[in-house]
Amino acid sequence: MRRTEALKIITRVLKQPVPDVPVADLIAGHPVAAFDPAATDRPKPWGMQVDVLALKIAAELPLAEDSEQSPLARAEDAKRRRDLGAELDILMGAGAALTSAPWYPARPGDLVHVHYEAGGLSDAFGETYRITAGADGFLSMQLLCHTLPDDTEHADGMVGCFAVEDDPDPLSDLWFEAGPHRLTIIRDGRPVHIGGAR
């Protein structure tokens, strides 16, 4: 399970732990001693916003798919932990991995396929982009096709978001946001990058 999905589930359960009760925006905690009628020194209650508590819980979860997160998602996790060094290392390392790849930079004619795992209410699907020559020596990346069913709600907002025009590095956003593990890059009919477990 991805951390973002875990955060959504945790938040939903904390906001409404029991069906058919009003949704809560604040968690109020009372230590057990507060309910002891014989206690003379009762600890003070505490309160915390549900969203903040959910974020703290999700940030501490040792999710097995951390290694399968995109560089941007891993950097966001480090940012939530307030680990600036790790955040910078992740982003710099991902940039170096892209620019040092033997097939880099992209060329006109390259095909880039990105695979999205099933998550929430969405089934797994993929989309394929074509790299073309742009203006002034730049490159464009155009959506060629996708496997999302046509009757999918909000399909327009789910595909084609990485298409760019006249960009010096059209793969950059896709590499950082989707992650290299989700990408397959084809050049001259042969795969030059195959995503998967690192």
C-alpha positions in Angstrom: 0.0 0.0 0.0 1.3 3.5 -0.9 1.7 6.0 2.0 -0.8 8.4 0.3 -3.5 5.7 0.2 -2.7 4.7 3.9 -3.1 8.4 4.9 -6.5 8.6 3.2 -7.7 5.4 5.0 -6.3 6.5 8.4 -7.9 10.0 8.1 -11.3 8.5 7.0 -11.3 6.1 10.0 -10.3 8.7 12.5 -12.8 11.2 11.3 -15.7 8.6 11.5 -14.6 5.6 13.6 -18.2 4.5 14.1 -20.8 4.5 11.2 -23.6 6.9 11.4 -22.0 9.3 13.8 -21.0 12.9 12.9 -17.6 13.3 11.3 -15.0 14.6 13.7 -12.4 17.2 13.0 -10.8 17.0 16.4 -9.6 14.1 18.5 -9.9 14.7 22.2 -7.9 12.4 24.5 -8.5 11.8 28.1 -6.0 9.5 30.0 -7.6 6.5 31.8 -6.8 8.1 35.2 -9.3 10.9 34.3 -12.1 8.3 34.6 -11.0 7.0 38.0 -13.4 8.6 40.6 -10.8 8.1 43.3 -8.0 9.9 41.4 -7.1 13.3 42.9 -4.5 14.2 40.3 -6.2 13.8 37.0 -4.0 14.5 34.0 -5.3 17.2 31.7 -7.0 16.1 28.5 -5.4 16.8 25.1 -6.7 17.6 21.7 -5.4 17.3 18.2 -6.8 17.8 14.7 -7.7 14.6 13.0 -5.7 15.4 9.8 -2.6 16.1 11.8 -2.9 12.9 13.8 -3.5 10.9 10.6 -0.4 12.4 9.0 1.7 11.6 12.1 0.5 8.0 12.0 1.0 7.6 8.3 4.5 9.1 8.4 5.5 6.5 11.0 4.2 3.4 9.2 6.9 1.1 7.8 5.2 0.5 4.5 6.7 -2.2 2.4 6.3 -0.2 -0.8 8.5 2.7 0.2 11.1 1.5 -2.2 8.5 1.6 -5.0 7.6 5.2 -4.4 8.4 7.9 -6.9 11.4 10.2 -6.0 8.9 13.1 -5.3 6.8 10.9 -3.0 9.9 9.8 -1.0 11.1 13.4 -0.8 7.7 14.5 0.5 7.9 11.8 3.2 11.3 13.2 4.2 9.9 16.7 4.2 7.1 15.5 6.6 9.7 14.1 8.9 11.5 17.4 8.6 14.6 15.7 7.3 16.0 18.3 4.8 19.2 16.3 4.2 17.3 13.2 3.1 14.9 15.3 1.0 17.8 16.9 -0.9 19.6 13.5 -1.3 16.5 11.9 -2.8 15.9 14.7 -5.3 19.6 15.1 -6.2 20.0 11.3 -6.5 16.9 10.9 -8.8 18.2 13.8 -11.0 21.6 12.2 -11.3 20.1 8.7 -12.0 18.1 10.3 -14.9 20.9 12.3 -16.5 23.5 9.6 -16.1 21.3 6.9 -17.8 23.0 5.6 -21.0 19.9 6.4 -23.1 19.5 10.0 -21.8 18.6 12.5 -23.2 15.3 11.6 -24.9 15.2 11.6 -28.6 12.4 12.2 -31.2 10.7 8.9 -31.9 11.2 7.5 -28.3 8.1 6.0 -26.8 7.5 6.3 -23.0 5.0 4.1 -21.3 4.0 4.7 -17.7 2.1 2.1 -15.6 -0.1 3.0 -12.7 -1.0 0.4 -10.1 -4.6 -0.1 -8.9 -5.4 2.2 -6.0 -8.5 3.3 -4.2 -11.4 3.0 -6.7 -9.1 3.0 -9.8 -8.0 -0.1 -11.6 -4.4 -0.4 -12.9 -3.9 1.3 -16.2 -1.1 2.7 -18.5 -0.5 5.5 -20.8 2.0 5.8 -23.7 3.7 9.1 -24.8 5.6 9.8 -28.0 8.6 12.1 -28.0 8.7 14.5 -31.0 10.9 17.4 -32.1 9.7 20.8 -30.7 10.6 24.4 -31.5 14.1 25.8 -31.1 15.7 22.4 -30.5 13.4 21.5 -27.6 11.3 18.3 -27.4 7.6 17.7 -27.0 5.9 14.7 -25.4 2.4 13.9 -26.6 -0.1 11.4 -25.3 -0.4 8.6 -27.8 -2.8 6.2 -26.1 -4.0 4.9 -22.7 -5.7 1.8 -21.3 -8.2 3.6 -19.0 -11.7 2.6 -19.8 -13.6 5.3 -21.7 -16.5 5.3 -19.2 -14.1 6.1 -16.3 -15.3 9.1 -14.2 -12.8 12.1 -14.5 -10.8 10.1 -17.2 -9.7 13.4 -18.8 -7.9 14.5 -15.6 -6.3 11.1 -15.1 -4.4 10.8 -18.4 -2.1 13.0 -20.4 -0.9 15.1 -17.5 2.7 14.6 -18.5 2.3 15.8 -22.0 4.6 18.9 -22.7 5.4 21.2 -25.5 8.8 22.6 -26.4 10.6 21.4 -23.2 14.3 21.0 -22.8 13.8 17.8 -20.7 10.3 16.3 -21.3 11.1 13.2 -19.1 11.9 15.1 -16.0 8.4 15.5 -14.5 7.5 12.0 -15.4 10.7 10.6 -13.8 10.3 12.5 -10.5 6.5 12.3 -10.1 5.5 8.9 -11.5 8.9 7.4 -10.8 11.4 5.4 -12.8 10.0 2.1 -11.5 6.8 2.8 -13.5 8.4 3.7 -16.8 9.4 1.8 -19.8 11.2 3.7 -22.5 11.5 2.3 -26.1 14.0 3.6 -28.6 14.2 2.2 -32.2 11.9 -0.6 -31.2 14.0 -1.8 -28.3 13.5 -1.1 -24.6 16.3 1.1 -23.2 14.7 1.5 -19.7 12.5 -1.1 -18.1 10.8 0.0 -14.8 10.3 -2.4 -11.9 11.9 -3.1 -8.6 15.2 -1.3 -8.1 
